[in-house]
């Protein structure tokens, strides 16, 4: 399984793929749960990121479900 690079844009694309929407529909401060992300989808994403060696907990991401916050929590490149 190929993974999109974990930059902010990569994160946006990964989440868009999970939601079945275009990445351009996701703004940095959108609540991802309001866009259709659910806890099962989030657990899937967390599992994928852990496989890539990223230390992330489900609870960390569920508290502030925005790209902006996740970028900080996942320590991603802004590009």
PDB file of N, CA, C and O in Angstrom, chain B, residues numbered from 101:
ATOM      1  N   UNK B 101       0.842  -1.181   0.000  1.00  0.00           N
ATOM      2  CA  UNK B 101       0.000   0.000   0.000  1.00  0.00           C
ATOM      3  C   UNK B 101       0.886   1.243   0.000  1.00  0.00           C
ATOM      4  O   UNK B 101       1.777   1.379   0.839  1.00  0.00           O
ATOM      5  N   UNK B 102       0.638   2.140  -0.938  1.00  0.00           N
ATOM      6  CA  UNK B 102       1.458   3.347  -0.988  1.00  0.00           C
ATOM      7  C   UNK B 102       0.837   4.427  -0.127  1.00  0.00           C
ATOM      8  O   UNK B 102      -0.386   4.541  -0.040  1.00  0.00           O
ATOM      9  N   UNK B 103       1.672   5.205   0.500  1.00  0.00           N
ATOM     10  CA  UNK B 103       1.211   6.284   1.368  1.00  0.00           C
ATOM     11  C   UNK B 103       1.605   7.617   0.768  1.00  0.00           C
ATOM     12  O   UNK B 103       2.696   7.768   0.219  1.00  0.00           O
ATOM     13  N   UNK B 104       0.703   8.587   0.880  1.00  0.00           N
ATOM     14  CA  UNK B 104       1.015   9.940   0.458  1.00  0.00           C
ATOM     15  C   UNK B 104       2.003  10.521   1.459  1.00  0.00           C
ATOM     16  O   UNK B 104       1.878  10.289   2.661  1.00  0.00           O
ATOM     17  N   UNK B 105       2.980  11.272   0.972  1.00  0.00           N
ATOM     18  CA  UNK B 105       3.971  11.880   1.859  1.00  0.00           C
ATOM     19  C   UNK B 105       3.266  12.722   2.923  1.00  0.00           C
ATOM     20  O   UNK B 105       2.287  13.412   2.637  1.00  0.00           O
ATOM     21  N   UNK B 106       3.770  12.655   4.135  1.00  0.00           N
ATOM     22  CA  UNK B 106       3.118  13.384   5.214  1.00  0.00           C
ATOM     23  C   UNK B 106       3.633  14.806   5.327  1.00  0.00           C
ATOM     24  O   UNK B 106       4.403  15.149   6.223  1.00  0.00           O
ATOM     25  N   UNK B 107       3.188  15.608   4.401  1.00  0.00           N
ATOM     26  CA  UNK B 107       3.311  17.056   4.479  1.00  0.00           C
ATOM     27  C   UNK B 107       1.885  17.526   4.734  1.00  0.00           C
ATOM     28  O   UNK B 107       0.971  16.702   4.776  1.00  0.00           O
ATOM     29  N   UNK B 108       1.673  18.810   4.903  1.00  0.00           N
ATOM     30  CA  UNK B 108       0.309  19.301   5.091  1.00  0.00           C
ATOM     31  C   UNK B 108      -0.556  18.933   3.883  1.00  0.00           C
ATOM     32  O   UNK B 108      -1.692  18.487   4.038  1.00  0.00           O
ATOM     33  N   UNK B 109      -0.013  19.124   2.686  1.00  0.00           N
ATOM     34  CA  UNK B 109      -0.772  18.765   1.486  1.00  0.00           C
ATOM     35  C   UNK B 109      -0.999  17.258   1.391  1.00  0.00           C
ATOM     36  O   UNK B 109      -2.057  16.806   0.954  1.00  0.00           O
ATOM     37  N   UNK B 110       0.000  16.495   1.801  1.00  0.00           N
ATOM     38  CA  UNK B 110      -0.147  15.042   1.820  1.00  0.00           C
ATOM     39  C   UNK B 110      -1.214  14.603   2.810  1.00  0.00           C
ATOM     40  O   UNK B 110      -2.006  13.704   2.528  1.00  0.00           O
ATOM     41  N   UNK B 111      -1.228  15.244   3.967  1.00  0.00           N
ATOM     42  CA  UNK B 111      -2.244  14.960   4.974  1.00  0.00           C
ATOM     43  C   UNK B 111      -3.629  15.290   4.419  1.00  0.00           C
ATOM     44  O   UNK B 111      -4.570  14.512   4.579  1.00  0.00           O
ATOM     45  N   UNK B 112      -3.746  16.431   3.775  1.00  0.00           N
ATOM     46  CA  UNK B 112      -5.023  16.847   3.170  1.00  0.00           C
ATOM     47  C   UNK B 112      -5.488  15.801   2.152  1.00  0.00           C
ATOM     48  O   UNK B 112      -6.663  15.437   2.119  1.00  0.00           O
ATOM     49  N   UNK B 113      -4.547  15.320   1.316  1.00  0.00           N
ATOM     50  CA  UNK B 113      -4.895  14.334   0.287  1.00  0.00           C
ATOM     51  C   UNK B 113      -5.291  13.000   0.917  1.00  0.00           C
ATOM     52  O   UNK B 113      -6.250  12.367   0.475  1.00  0.00           O
ATOM     53  N   UNK B 114      -4.572  12.578   1.929  1.00  0.00           N
ATOM     54  CA  UNK B 114      -4.880  11.318   2.604  1.00  0.00           C
ATOM     55  C   UNK B 114      -6.283  11.360   3.202  1.00  0.00           C
ATOM     56  O   UNK B 114      -7.048  10.404   3.075  1.00  0.00           O
ATOM     57  N   UNK B 115      -6.617  12.471   3.855  1.00  0.00           N
ATOM     58  CA  UNK B 115      -7.936  12.604   4.468  1.00  0.00           C
ATOM     59  C   UNK B 115      -9.016  12.705   3.392  1.00  0.00           C
ATOM     60  O   UNK B 115     -10.092  12.124   3.534  1.00  0.00           O
ATOM     61  N   UNK B 116      -8.735  13.435   2.325  1.00  0.00           N
ATOM     62  CA  UNK B 116      -9.692  13.536   1.216  1.00  0.00           C
ATOM     63  C   UNK B 116      -9.977  12.154   0.630  1.00  0.00           C
ATOM     64  O   UNK B 116     -11.126  11.827   0.331  1.00  0.00           O
ATOM     65  N   UNK B 117      -8.932  11.348   0.469  1.00  0.00           N
ATOM     66  CA  UNK B 117      -9.115   9.987  -0.042  1.00  0.00           C
ATOM     67  C   UNK B 117      -9.990   9.178   0.899  1.00  0.00           C
ATOM     68  O   UNK B 117     -10.861   8.427   0.458  1.00  0.00           O
ATOM     69  N   UNK B 118      -9.757   9.332   2.196  1.00  0.00           N
ATOM     70  CA  UNK B 118     -10.542   8.604   3.193  1.00  0.00           C
ATOM     71  C   UNK B 118     -12.014   9.018   3.146  1.00  0.00           C
ATOM     72  O   UNK B 118     -12.906   8.194   3.348  1.00  0.00           O
ATOM     73  N   UNK B 119     -12.259  10.305   2.877  1.00  0.00           N
ATOM     74  CA  UNK B 119     -13.625  10.829   2.849  1.00  0.00           C
ATOM     75  C   UNK B 119     -14.283  10.703   1.479  1.00  0.00           C
ATOM     76  O   UNK B 119     -15.496  10.870   1.353  1.00  0.00           O
ATOM     77  N   UNK B 120     -13.485  10.407   0.450  1.00  0.00           N
ATOM     78  CA  UNK B 120     -14.035  10.317  -0.893  1.00  0.00           C
ATOM     79  C   UNK B 120     -14.400  11.677  -1.473  1.00  0.00           C
ATOM     80  O   UNK B 120     -15.349  11.795  -2.248  1.00  0.00           O
ATOM     81  N   UNK B 121     -13.640  12.705  -1.094  1.00  0.00           N
ATOM     82  CA  UNK B 121     -13.873  14.050  -1.612  1.00  0.00           C
ATOM     83  C   UNK B 121     -12.587  14.588  -2.222  1.00  0.00           C
ATOM     84  O   UNK B 121     -11.526  13.981  -2.083  1.00  0.00           O
ATOM     85  N   UNK B 122     -12.683  15.723  -2.894  1.00  0.00           N
ATOM     86  CA  UNK B 122     -11.511  16.361  -3.479  1.00  0.00           C
ATOM     87  C   UNK B 122     -10.739  17.090  -2.386  1.00  0.00           C
ATOM     88  O   UNK B 122     -11.336  17.721  -1.514  1.00  0.00           O
ATOM     89  N   UNK B 123      -9.431  17.006  -2.432  1.00  0.00           N
ATOM     90  CA  UNK B 123      -8.585  17.641  -1.413  1.00  0.00           C
ATOM     91  C   UNK B 123      -8.827  19.143  -1.313  1.00  0.00           C
ATOM     92  O   UNK B 123      -8.675  19.729  -0.241  1.00  0.00           O
ATOM     93  N   UNK B 124      -9.203  19.764  -2.426  1.00  0.00           N
ATOM     94  CA  UNK B 124      -9.431  21.212  -2.409  1.00  0.00           C
ATOM     95  C   UNK B 124     -10.639  21.608  -1.557  1.00  0.00           C
ATOM     96  O   UNK B 124     -10.817  22.784  -1.240  1.00  0.00           O
ATOM     97  N   UNK B 125     -11.462  20.633  -1.189  1.00  0.00           N
ATOM     98  CA  UNK B 125     -12.636  20.904  -0.365  1.00  0.00           C
ATOM     99  C   UNK B 125     -12.293  21.013   1.123  1.00  0.00           C
ATOM    100  O   UNK B 125     -13.142  21.397   1.927  1.00  0.00           O
ATOM    101  N   UNK B 126     -11.066  20.681   1.488  1.00  0.00           N
ATOM    102  CA  UNK B 126     -10.672  20.686   2.902  1.00  0.00           C
ATOM    103  C   UNK B 126      -9.791  21.895   3.187  1.00  0.00           C
ATOM    104  O   UNK B 126      -8.699  22.024   2.635  1.00  0.00           O
ATOM    105  N   UNK B 127     -10.274  22.769   4.046  1.00  0.00           N
ATOM    106  CA  UNK B 127      -9.511  23.939   4.475  1.00  0.00           C
ATOM    107  C   UNK B 127      -8.742  23.583   5.751  1.00  0.00           C
ATOM    108  O   UNK B 127      -9.107  22.641   6.454  1.00  0.00           O
ATOM    109  N   UNK B 128      -7.694  24.326   6.044  1.00  0.00           N
ATOM    110  CA  UNK B 128      -6.840  24.026   7.198  1.00  0.00           C
ATOM    111  C   UNK B 128      -7.584  24.042   8.528  1.00  0.00           C
ATOM    112  O   UNK B 128      -7.215  23.320   9.454  1.00  0.00           O
ATOM    113  N   UNK B 129      -8.647  24.877   8.630  1.00  0.00           N
ATOM    114  CA  UNK B 129      -9.345  24.998   9.913  1.00  0.00           C
ATOM    115  C   UNK B 129     -10.713  24.317   9.912  1.00  0.00           C
ATOM    116  O   UNK B 129     -11.492  24.507  10.845  1.00  0.00           O
ATOM    117  N   UNK B 130     -11.017  23.526   8.877  1.00  0.00           N
ATOM    118  CA  UNK B 130     -12.283  22.784   8.847  1.00  0.00           C
ATOM    119  C   UNK B 130     -12.280  21.695   9.907  1.00  0.00           C
ATOM    120  O   UNK B 130     -11.263  21.038  10.129  1.00  0.00           O
ATOM    121  N   UNK B 131     -13.427  21.505  10.563  1.00  0.00           N
ATOM    122  CA  UNK B 131     -13.594  20.376  11.469  1.00  0.00           C
ATOM    123  C   UNK B 131     -13.779  19.137  10.598  1.00  0.00           C
ATOM    124  O   UNK B 131     -14.771  19.021   9.878  1.00  0.00           O
ATOM    125  N   UNK B 132     -12.835  18.226  10.663  1.00  0.00           N
ATOM    126  CA  UNK B 132     -12.846  17.065   9.779  1.00  0.00           C
ATOM    127  C   UNK B 132     -14.023  16.137  10.053  1.00  0.00           C
ATOM    128  O   UNK B 132     -14.468  15.423   9.155  1.00  0.00           O
ATOM    129  N   UNK B 133     -14.530  16.137  11.275  1.00  0.00           N
ATOM    130  CA  UNK B 133     -15.703  15.323  11.584  1.00  0.00           C
ATOM    131  C   UNK B 133     -16.951  15.909  10.930  1.00  0.00           C
ATOM    132  O   UNK B 133     -17.862  15.170  10.557  1.00  0.00           O
ATOM    133  N   UNK B 134     -16.995  17.227  10.793  1.00  0.00           N
ATOM    134  CA  UNK B 134     -18.122  17.873  10.118  1.00  0.00           C
ATOM    135  C   UNK B 134     -18.094  17.581   8.609  1.00  0.00           C
ATOM    136  O   UNK B 134     -19.126  17.641   7.941  1.00  0.00           O
ATOM    137  N   UNK B 135     -16.911  17.266   8.086  1.00  0.00           N
ATOM    138  CA  UNK B 135     -16.775  16.923   6.665  1.00  0.00           C
ATOM    139  C   UNK B 135     -17.091  15.449   6.392  1.00  0.00           C
ATOM    140  O   UNK B 135     -17.179  15.028   5.239  1.00  0.00           O
ATOM    141  N   UNK B 136     -17.260  14.678   7.460  1.00  0.00           N
ATOM    142  CA  UNK B 136     -17.634  13.278   7.277  1.00  0.00           C
ATOM    143  C   UNK B 136     -16.677  12.257   7.854  1.00  0.00           C
ATOM    144  O   UNK B 136     -16.959  11.059   7.808  1.00  0.00           O
ATOM    145  N   UNK B 137     -15.547  12.698   8.399  1.00  0.00           N
ATOM    146  CA  UNK B 137     -14.622  11.750   9.029  1.00  0.00           C
ATOM    147  C   UNK B 137     -15.310  11.160  10.261  1.00  0.00           C
ATOM    148  O   UNK B 137     -15.990  11.876  10.997  1.00  0.00           O
ATOM    149  N   UNK B 138     -15.139   9.888  10.480  1.00  0.00           N
ATOM    150  CA  UNK B 138     -15.693   9.272  11.681  1.00  0.00           C
ATOM    151  C   UNK B 138     -14.584   8.566  12.457  1.00  0.00           C
ATOM    152  O   UNK B 138     -13.439   8.504  12.008  1.00  0.00           O
ATOM    153  N   UNK B 139     -14.934   8.044  13.610  1.00  0.00           N
ATOM    154  CA  UNK B 139     -13.903   7.476  14.484  1.00  0.00           C
ATOM    155  C   UNK B 139     -13.230   6.259  13.851  1.00  0.00           C
ATOM    156  O   UNK B 139     -12.032   6.050  14.043  1.00  0.00           O
ATOM    157  N   UNK B 140     -13.975   5.461  13.106  1.00  0.00           N
ATOM    158  CA  UNK B 140     -13.384   4.285  12.460  1.00  0.00           C
ATOM    159  C   UNK B 140     -12.370   4.731  11.413  1.00  0.00           C
ATOM    160  O   UNK B 140     -11.277   4.171  11.324  1.00  0.00           O
ATOM    161  N   UNK B 141     -12.733   5.743  10.616  1.00  0.00           N
ATOM    162  CA  UNK B 141     -11.806   6.270   9.605  1.00  0.00           C
ATOM    163  C   UNK B 141     -10.559   6.844  10.263  1.00  0.00           C
ATOM    164  O   UNK B 141      -9.445   6.652   9.775  1.00  0.00           O
ATOM    165  N   UNK B 142     -10.750   7.547  11.368  1.00  0.00           N
ATOM    166  CA  UNK B 142      -9.606   8.126  12.070  1.00  0.00           C
ATOM    167  C   UNK B 142      -8.701   7.026  12.614  1.00  0.00           C
ATOM    168  O   UNK B 142      -7.478   7.143  12.542  1.00  0.00           O
ATOM    169  N   UNK B 143      -9.283   5.964  13.155  1.00  0.00           N
ATOM    170  CA  UNK B 143      -8.459   4.858  13.657  1.00  0.00           C
ATOM    171  C   UNK B 143      -7.657   4.229  12.517  1.00  0.00           C
ATOM    172  O   UNK B 143      -6.508   3.833  12.711  1.00  0.00           O
ATOM    173  N   UNK B 144      -8.256   4.137  11.335  1.00  0.00           N
ATOM    174  CA  UNK B 144      -7.554   3.607  10.163  1.00  0.00           C
ATOM    175  C   UNK B 144      -6.361   4.492   9.826  1.00  0.00           C
ATOM    176  O   UNK B 144      -5.262   3.991   9.585  1.00  0.00           O
ATOM    177  N   UNK B 145      -6.573   5.808   9.809  1.00  0.00           N
ATOM    178  CA  UNK B 145      -5.489   6.747   9.505  1.00  0.00           C
ATOM    179  C   UNK B 145      -4.377   6.661  10.548  1.00  0.00           C
ATOM    180  O   UNK B 145      -3.196   6.637  10.202  1.00  0.00           O
ATOM    181  N   UNK B 146      -4.756   6.615  11.819  1.00  0.00           N
ATOM    182  CA  UNK B 146      -3.760   6.511  12.889  1.00  0.00           C
ATOM    183  C   UNK B 146      -2.920   5.253  12.700  1.00  0.00           C
ATOM    184  O   UNK B 146      -1.702   5.283  12.874  1.00  0.00           O
ATOM    185  N   UNK B 147      -3.567   4.154  12.348  1.00  0.00           N
ATOM    186  CA  UNK B 147      -2.843   2.904  12.104  1.00  0.00           C
ATOM    187  C   UNK B 147      -1.857   3.030  10.960  1.00  0.00           C
ATOM    188  O   UNK B 147      -0.732   2.539  11.047  1.00  0.00           O
ATOM    189  N   UNK B 148      -2.280   3.697   9.873  1.00  0.00           N
ATOM    190  CA  UNK B 148      -1.390   3.893   8.724  1.00  0.00           C
ATOM    191  C   UNK B 148      -0.190   4.733   9.126  1.00  0.00           C
ATOM    192  O   UNK B 148       0.941   4.415   8.757  1.00  0.00           O
ATOM    193  N   UNK B 149      -0.421   5.801   9.877  1.00  0.00           N
ATOM    194  CA  UNK B 149       0.679   6.684  10.275  1.00  0.00           C
ATOM    195  C   UNK B 149       1.635   5.987  11.223  1.00  0.00           C
ATOM    196  O   UNK B 149       2.845   6.199  11.147  1.00  0.00           O
ATOM    197  N   UNK B 150       1.112   5.160  12.111  1.00  0.00           N
ATOM    198  CA  UNK B 150       1.989   4.403  13.011  1.00  0.00           C
ATOM    199  C   UNK B 150       2.877   3.456  12.217  1.00  0.00           C
ATOM    200  O   UNK B 150       4.053   3.286  12.539  1.00  0.00           O
ATOM    201  N   UNK B 151       2.311   2.833  11.171  1.00  0.00           N
ATOM    202  CA  UNK B 151       3.101   1.938  10.315  1.00  0.00           C
ATOM    203  C   UNK B 151       4.244   2.696   9.655  1.00  0.00           C
ATOM    204  O   UNK B 151       5.281   2.111   9.344  1.00  0.00           O
ATOM    205  N   UNK B 152       4.060   3.993   9.441  1.00  0.00           N
ATOM    206  CA  UNK B 152       5.098   4.826   8.831  1.00  0.00           C
ATOM    207  C   UNK B 152       6.087   5.351   9.870  1.00  0.00           C
ATOM    208  O   UNK B 152       7.009   6.098   9.540  1.00  0.00           O
ATOM    209  N   UNK B 153       5.887   4.953  11.132  1.00  0.00           N
ATOM    210  CA  UNK B 153       6.815   5.357  12.175  1.00  0.00           C
ATOM    211  C   UNK B 153       6.467   6.661  12.864  1.00  0.00           C
ATOM    212  O   UNK B 153       7.283   7.216  13.599  1.00  0.00           O
ATOM    213  N   UNK B 154       5.257   7.155  12.630  1.00  0.00           N
ATOM    214  CA  UNK B 154       4.829   8.401  13.273  1.00  0.00           C
ATOM    215  C   UNK B 154       4.142   8.066  14.584  1.00  0.00           C
ATOM    216  O   UNK B 154       3.212   7.260  14.625  1.00  0.00           O
ATOM    217  N   UNK B 155       4.605   8.685  15.641  1.00  0.00           N
ATOM    218  CA  UNK B 155       4.025   8.465  16.958  1.00  0.00           C
ATOM    219  C   UNK B 155       2.785   9.334  17.097  1.00  0.00           C
ATOM    220  O   UNK B 155       2.891  10.554  17.216  1.00  0.00           O
ATOM    221  N   UNK B 156       1.618   8.716  17.083  1.00  0.00           N
ATOM    222  CA  UNK B 156       0.362   9.460  17.162  1.00  0.00           C
ATOM    223  C   UNK B 156      -0.661   8.624  17.915  1.00  0.00           C
ATOM    224  O   UNK B 156      -0.701   7.400  17.792  1.00  0.00           O
ATOM    225  N   UNK B 157      -1.477   9.303  18.687  1.00  0.00           N
ATOM    226  CA  UNK B 157      -2.539   8.646  19.436  1.00  0.00           C
ATOM    227  C   UNK B 157      -3.888   9.151  18.919  1.00  0.00           C
ATOM    228  O   UNK B 157      -4.038  10.330  18.596  1.00  0.00           O
ATOM    229  N   UNK B 158      -4.853   8.258  18.847  1.00  0.00           N
ATOM    230  CA  UNK B 158      -6.201   8.608  18.420  1.00  0.00           C
ATOM    231  C   UNK B 158      -6.734   9.800  19.211  1.00  0.00           C
ATOM    232  O   UNK B 158      -7.277  10.746  18.641  1.00  0.00           O
ATOM    233  N   UNK B 159      -6.571   9.740  20.533  1.00  0.00           N
ATOM    234  CA  UNK B 159      -7.111  10.783  21.399  1.00  0.00           C
ATOM    235  C   UNK B 159      -6.507  12.161  21.094  1.00  0.00           C
ATOM    236  O   UNK B 159      -7.194  13.175  21.214  1.00  0.00           O
ATOM    237  N   UNK B 160      -5.251  12.203  20.708  1.00  0.00           N
ATOM    238  CA  UNK B 160      -4.612  13.483  20.379  1.00  0.00           C
ATOM    239  C   UNK B 160      -5.297  14.159  19.196  1.00  0.00           C
ATOM    240  O   UNK B 160      -5.438  15.381  19.164  1.00  0.00           O
ATOM    241  N   UNK B 161      -5.722  13.352  18.225  1.00  0.00           N
ATOM    242  CA  UNK B 161      -6.292  13.902  17.003  1.00  0.00           C
ATOM    243  C   UNK B 161      -7.777  14.204  17.134  1.00  0.00           C
ATOM    244  O   UNK B 161      -8.286  15.124  16.492  1.00  0.00           O
ATOM    245  N   UNK B 162      -8.468  13.440  17.956  1.00  0.00           N
ATOM    246  CA  UNK B 162      -9.911  13.625  18.080  1.00  0.00           C
ATOM    247  C   UNK B 162     -10.253  14.926  18.816  1.00  0.00           C
ATOM    248  O   UNK B 162     -11.338  15.478  18.630  1.00  0.00           O
ATOM    249  N   UNK B 163      -9.338  15.410  19.641  1.00  0.00           N
ATOM    250  CA  UNK B 163      -9.595  16.631  20.426  1.00  0.00           C
ATOM    251  C   UNK B 163      -9.713  17.870  19.555  1.00  0.00           C
ATOM    252  O   UNK B 163     -10.578  18.713  19.796  1.00  0.00           O
ATOM    253  N   UNK B 164      -8.864  17.995  18.553  1.00  0.00           N
ATOM    254  CA  UNK B 164      -8.865  19.155  17.638  1.00  0.00           C
ATOM    255  C   UNK B 164      -8.795  18.636  16.208  1.00  0.00           C
ATOM    256  O   UNK B 164      -7.714  18.580  15.622  1.00  0.00           O
ATOM    257  N   UNK B 165      -9.939  18.256  15.639  1.00  0.00           N
ATOM    258  CA  UNK B 165      -9.923  17.602  14.322  1.00  0.00           C
ATOM    259  C   UNK B 165      -9.836  18.571  13.143  1.00  0.00           C
ATOM    260  O   UNK B 165     -10.759  18.668  12.335  1.00  0.00           O
ATOM    261  N   UNK B 166      -8.712  19.286  13.058  1.00  0.00           N
ATOM    262  CA  UNK B 166      -8.465  20.167  11.918  1.00  0.00           C
ATOM    263  C   UNK B 166      -7.091  19.847  11.343  1.00  0.00           C
ATOM    264  O   UNK B 166      -6.219  19.344  12.052  1.00  0.00           O
ATOM    265  N   UNK B 167      -6.899  20.139  10.066  1.00  0.00           N
ATOM    266  CA  UNK B 167      -5.584  19.924   9.454  1.00  0.00           C
ATOM    267  C   UNK B 167      -4.522  20.737  10.175  1.00  0.00           C
ATOM    268  O   UNK B 167      -3.410  20.263  10.412  1.00  0.00           O
ATOM    269  N   UNK B 168      -4.880  21.966  10.517  1.00  0.00           N
ATOM    270  CA  UNK B 168      -3.949  22.877  11.178  1.00  0.00           C
ATOM    271  C   UNK B 168      -3.401  22.256  12.472  1.00  0.00           C
ATOM    272  O   UNK B 168      -2.194  22.252  12.710  1.00  0.00           O
ATOM    273  N   UNK B 169      -4.306  21.739  13.291  1.00  0.00           N
ATOM    274  CA  UNK B 169      -3.889  21.145  14.562  1.00  0.00           C
ATOM    275  C   UNK B 169      -3.138  19.839  14.324  1.00  0.00           C
ATOM    276  O   UNK B 169      -2.129  19.575  14.978  1.00  0.00           O
ATOM    277  N   UNK B 170      -3.620  19.030  13.399  1.00  0.00           N
ATOM    278  CA  UNK B 170      -2.960  17.758  13.141  1.00  0.00           C
ATOM    279  C   UNK B 170      -1.559  17.969  12.608  1.00  0.00           C
ATOM    280  O   UNK B 170      -0.659  17.182  12.902  1.00  0.00           O
ATOM    281  N   UNK B 171      -1.362  19.017  11.829  1.00  0.00           N
ATOM    282  CA  UNK B 171      -0.016  19.318  11.317  1.00  0.00           C
ATOM    283  C   UNK B 171       0.943  19.513  12.487  1.00  0.00           C
ATOM    284  O   UNK B 171       2.067  19.011  12.463  1.00  0.00           O
ATOM    285  N   UNK B 172       0.502  20.237  13.505  1.00  0.00           N
ATOM    286  CA  UNK B 172       1.338  20.479  14.682  1.00  0.00           C
ATOM    287  C   UNK B 172       1.558  19.193  15.470  1.00  0.00           C
ATOM    288  O   UNK B 172       2.680  18.900  15.884  1.00  0.00           O
ATOM    289  N   UNK B 173       0.499  18.434  15.677  1.00  0.00           N
ATOM    290  CA  UNK B 173       0.596  17.203  16.478  1.00  0.00           C
ATOM    291  C   UNK B 173       1.439  16.140  15.793  1.00  0.00           C
ATOM    292  O   UNK B 173       2.139  15.375  16.456  1.00  0.00           O
ATOM    293  N   UNK B 174       1.374  16.090  14.464  1.00  0.00           N
ATOM    294  CA  UNK B 174       2.138  15.089  13.719  1.00  0.00           C
ATOM    295  C   UNK B 174       3.516  15.598  13.324  1.00  0.00           C
ATOM    296  O   UNK B 174       4.313  14.868  12.734  1.00  0.00           O
ATOM    297  N   UNK B 175       3.792  16.870  13.658  1.00  0.00           N
ATOM    298  CA  UNK B 175       5.072  17.507  13.352  1.00  0.00           C
ATOM    299  C   UNK B 175       5.409  17.401  11.863  1.00  0.00           C
ATOM    300  O   UNK B 175       6.479  16.931  11.477  1.00  0.00           O
ATOM    301  N   UNK B 176       4.457  17.854  11.043  1.00  0.00           N
ATOM    302  CA  UNK B 176       4.601  17.741   9.598  1.00  0.00           C
ATOM    303  C   UNK B 176       5.251  18.972   9.007  1.00  0.00           C
ATOM    304  O   UNK B 176       5.235  20.055   9.592  1.00  0.00           O
ATOM    305  N   UNK B 177       5.822  18.778   7.833  1.00  0.00           N
ATOM    306  CA  UNK B 177       6.344  19.890   7.047  1.00  0.00           C
ATOM    307  C   UNK B 177       5.170  20.730   6.560  1.00  0.00           C
ATOM    308  O   UNK B 177       4.131  20.170   6.210  1.00  0.00           O
ATOM    309  N   UNK B 178       5.298  22.065   6.524  1.00  0.00           N
ATOM    310  CA  UNK B 178       4.187  22.908   6.099  1.00  0.00           C
ATOM    311  C   UNK B 178       3.913  22.844   4.599  1.00  0.00           C
ATOM    312  O   UNK B 178       2.888  23.353   4.144  1.00  0.00           O
ATOM    313  N   UNK B 179       4.784  22.244   3.837  1.00  0.00           N
ATOM    314  CA  UNK B 179       4.619  22.226   2.368  1.00  0.00           C
ATOM    315  C   UNK B 179       3.571  21.200   1.971  1.00  0.00           C
ATOM    316  O   UNK B 179       3.288  21.033   0.785  1.00  0.00           O
TER     317      UNK B 179
END
